[in-house]
Amino acid sequence: MPPSDDDALTPEQRRLAEETKNERIVWWYLGYFLFGIHLVAFVMIYAVMHADR
């Protein structure tokens, strides 16, 4: 059975690959979070501007 790619990587390379993957996930979560905050803010601004006085 030939060795897989994970077996060929050194522990340092494996750690860097995992760190890069985790960092990418954090950036996606940050993007969704910021998009959500802006969406809520725009809805609140719309509600305030169109509220009956």
N, C-alpha and C positions, 0 to 999 in steps of 0.2 A: 504494500500500500504506500503510495507516495505521500510525503509530508504535505500538510495543508499550509496555506499562507500564514496562519496564526502560529504554527510551529516554527516557521522560518524567521519570524520576527523576534528581535531581542526584547527583553522586558521594557527597556526604555522606549523602543519604537511602539510597542503595544500600548504603553502608558500615554505616549503622545497622540496616538490615533484615538484612544478613548477620550482624552482631554479635548481634542478637536471636535469630536462628535458631541460631547456634552456641551461645549461652548456654543456650537451651532444650535442646539436645542434651547439653550438659555436665550439666545438672540431671537428665536422664533417666539418664545413665551413673552419676551419684552415687547416685540412688535405687536402681538395680539393684545397685550395689556394696554399699550399706548393707544392702539386703534380703538379699543373699547372705551377708554377714558374720554377720547375725543368724541366718539359717537354719543356717549351719555351727555357730555357737555353741550353738544349741538342740539340734542333733544331738549335739554333744560332751557337753553337759550330760546329755542322755538316756543316752548311752553310759556315762558315769561313774556315774550314779545306778543303772543297771541292770547294772553289771558284777558278775560273780561274785567273791566275796572268797576 
